[in-house]
Amino acid sequence: MTAQHTRLGSSDLAVFPLSLGGNVFGWTADRDTSFDVLDAYVAGGGNFVDTADVYSQWIPGNSGGESERIIGEWMSARHAREDVVVATKVGSLAERKGLGGDNIRAAVDESLERLGTDYIDLYYAHIDDDETPIEERIEALSGLVDAGKIRYIGLSNYSAARIDEWFEVTEREGFHKAVALQPHYNLVERGFENETRQAAARAGLAVVPYFALASGFLTGKYRDGADVDSQRAQGASAYLDDRGRHVLEVLDQTAAAHDASVASVSLAWLRQQPTVVAPIASARTVEQLPDLLASAELTLTEAELAQLDKASAAS
């Protein structure tokens, strides 16, 4: 049985309830491995692929756009463009910093070229830009919808106040509405749950959290005495305090009750939170993918959700 696809906010996009993160493509996963991961994700019922123009500019020798190009080559090789919902972002690439109107219009053409497509399903404003009037960026993105270059607009890393402002301007000027929000949110990073979640709910935004597995900590690999060979080891290990150990203990118990992995339980918890439609998780190998896919069909009980809430809230 394959998990049912879910409507993304007010859009007509129906997405698998686990989005495949493309940040590792061209970084810790080379082209061939990335193709294998994408093949396995789609074979498992997945259809929602997340990337950004800046992935992976932080690697020496990379210029950005590596992930988009790999995804584009894969879609072309597999004739898969109609089978996947592609999300990418603008505003963080060094040569395309910010959300000025001209910059957005130039950046989308570059992303379209790398992706080898004439439209992007979901185009996020990657990071808020205090230097550009909010009307300018909304007008530019709305214009891309009118031009057929993007289907829907998304917001990433926006505060509650800025979400409210975005929608006030959108309503006043009659622009196309944003349909999705991408915040930093997981079982050990829960700052989203207050004003920002309320703003997302008011606006009808579908929430698609990034770092859904807390840089790998919520896979259960990072424990006392464990030596994990990973680019993200330092970030994940930062969660290994008394609170983190307690979270892992409850995750272990819940995973055992469902004959599931810790990663599957962590993602299932996140997917079952209010406003969340599809957590984002990446796989640098095909072997990592089954636990991610399994999370989409795993439903935790109210008691299990409450136990995990309590563990992650403990000081």
N, C-alpha and C positions, 0 to 999 in steps of 0.2 A: 504494500500500500504506500502511495506517495502522498506527502502532506499536501493539503489543499492550498492553492494560491490565494492570496489575500489582496483586496483592493488597496491601492496606495493613496490614502487620503481621499480627496475629491477628484482624483484623476480616473482615467479608465485603464490604468496599468494594473494588471494582476500579477503579483510577485510571489515567489517562493518565500516562506517565512524564515529564511536564512540567506543573507546576502553574502556572496563570495568577495572578500577583499582582494583587490588587485595590487595592493602596495608592495607585495613580495615579488611580483613579476618584474624581472629585470634586475632584481636585487638578490634575494636569497634563493630565488627560483629562476633558473635560466630559461631560455625560450622553449626548449623541448619539454622540460619539466612543467612549465606553465601550461603548455598545450595539454599535457596529460592530466593536470589538475582540472582544467576547464572541461575537458572531455568527461572526466569522472563526475564532476559537479552536475553537468547537464544530464548525464546518464542516470544520476540519482534523483532527477526531478527538478533540479535547480534552474533558475532562469534570470537571476538578479545579480549583476556583476558591477562592482563598485571600483572606481579608479579616480585619478586626478592628473592634471597636466604636470604637476610637480613630482609625481612618482617616477623615478627615484633619483632626483637631482642631488640628494645628499651623499651619494656614493661617488668617490673619486673616479673620474673618467666618464661619469654620466652627465647628461645635460638636461634631464627631465624629459618626460614624454615616453620613456622606455616602456612603462606599463601599458599605456594607451596603444603604442605601436604593436606590442605583442598581442594584445586583445584583438586589435584590428586584423592582424595577420591570421590569427586563429579563426575569427569569424569568416574571413575570406576563404581560408583553406577548407573549412567545414560547411560553408554555405549556411551559416548559422545566424545571420543578422536578424531574421524574423523570429528566432527562437529565444532571444535574450533581451532583457531590459538592461540597457547600459546607462550607468550613472557616472558622470565625471564632474570635475570642479574647475573653477577659475579663481585666480586671485593670489596664489602663493608662489607660482613659478617666478624665479628671479627676474627673468626678462619680461614677465607679464604681471608684475606686482600690482595689487590694488584692484578696485572695481570701478574705475572710470569707464564711461561709456565706450570710448574708442578702444580702450584696452580689452574690454569684454568682447567687442565685435571682432577684433583681430584674433584674440585667443580662441574663440569658438571655431573659427576657420582652421586654425592650426590643429586643434583637437580633432575636428572632423577629418582632416587629412591623415593624421596619425591613425585614427580608428578606421579609416577606409570606408566611411559611411557618409550619407548626406543628411542624417539627422541624429540627434542625441536624445534619448528618452527622458533623462532627468539631469538637469544642469544646475549644480550647486554654486552659490556664492560661498567660497571656501572659508573665508575669514572676514569678519566685519572690518570695514574700512572707514575710519573716522575722518579721513581727508576728502572723501567723495560724498557729495550730497546724496542722501538716500533716494531721492526722486530720480537722480541721474542713473543710478545702477538699476533701479526697478524698470525704468523706461527702456534701458538698453536690453535687459533680459526679456521684457515683455515684447519688445520688437523682434527678438530672435524667435519667439513663438509665432508671431505673425508671419515671419519670413520662412517658417517651416524648418529652421535649423535645429531647434530644440522643441520637444513636445511639452515639457513641464519644467517649472522652476523649483529649486530647493534651496534651503538655507543650512549653513553649517557653522557651528560655533557662535551662534547668536544668543544674546541674553534675552531675558523676558521683556525688558523695556524696548529693546530694538526689534523684537518680533512684533510687539504691539504697534510700534511706529511704522514698521514695514507694511502692516496690514491696513493701518489708517490711511497711509498714502495710496496704497493699492486701491482701496475702496473709493477714496476721494477722486482719484484720477482715472479710474476705470481700467487699470492695468490687469494683466493676467495674474491670477493668484499663485503664490507658492503653495506646494502640496506636501512637502516633506521637510523634516528637520533632522540634521545629523549632529547629535551632541556626544560628548564623552560621558559614557554611562555604562556601569556594570555593577556586579554585586559588591565590589569594594570601593567603587567611586559613585556615590549616590547624591552628589550635589544637584543633579538635574531635577530631583524629585520635588522641589519646592516651586518657586515662582516660574521657572522655565517650563516645567511640565504643565503648569496651569495655563501659561501663555500658549503652548502648543495645542492644548485641548480647546482653548477659546478659538483659535484660528483653524481648527480642524486639520492640523498637520499630522501626517504619519511620521512617527519617530523611528529612525534607523540608526541605532547607536553604534559608534565606532569604539575601538579598543574593548570590544565586548568580553574578551577573555583576559583583560588587564595585562597585556604584554605577555601572555602565556601563564601567568600565575594561576588563573582559574582553570587551567588544565590539570592541576595537581602535580605537575612535574617539579615544581620548585618547593623543596622542603628542606628541613635541617639536614645537613650532611650531603645533600644531593649536588652533584657537579654536572650542570646542564650546558652542553655546547650549543649556544644560541646567541644571535646578535642582540636579543632582547633580555638576556639573563639579568643584567644589572637593574633594568626597570622592573622586572618581575620580582626580583628578590627584595625590592624595597617594601613589598607588602607582607613579607614574612616576619610579622611581629605577633604579639599575643592575639590580637584581633584576627589577623590572617590565619594563624594556626587554628583558631576556633572555627573560622569559616571553612577551612579545609576538613576539619573533623566532621562538621555537619554535612558537608558535601559528600564525604566518604560514606556516611550513613545513608544518605538519600540515594546515592548511586548504587549502593549495594541492594537497597530495597527494590530498585527498578532494573537490576542487572544492566546498568548503564555506566558510562564513563563519567568522571568528574566534569569534563568539558561539556558533555551533553547536558548534564544537570544545570551547570552554570548558564548555558545559553537558553535552556528551557525556562529557567527562572526569569531571565531578562525578557524573553519573548512574551511571558505572561503578565508583564507589568503594564499598567494603564498607558495608553497612547502608542506603545511599541508595536510595530508591524514586523520588522525583520532586523535582528541584530546582524552586524557585519563581523565576519571572522575570516581570517586568511589561512591558507594551507600551503606550506612551502614544499610539501611532498604529497603524493596521492595517498600515502598511508595515514596521513593526518585527517583526511577528508571524511571517512565514515562517521567519526564521532560528531563532526559538525552537522552532517546531514541527518543523523539520528535525532539530534535535538529538535528538529522541526516536527517530529511526531511524538515527542515525549511531553506528557502533561503531568505536572506536579499537583499534588493535592493541596487544598487550602492550608492544612496543617504543615505540610512540608514547606510551602512558601513562607508561612509565618515563622517557622524555625530558622530558615535561612535569613529572613529579615532581621530577626533578633540577633543572630550570630554576627551579621555584618554591621549591625548598629552598635554592638558592644564595644566598650572602650578598653 
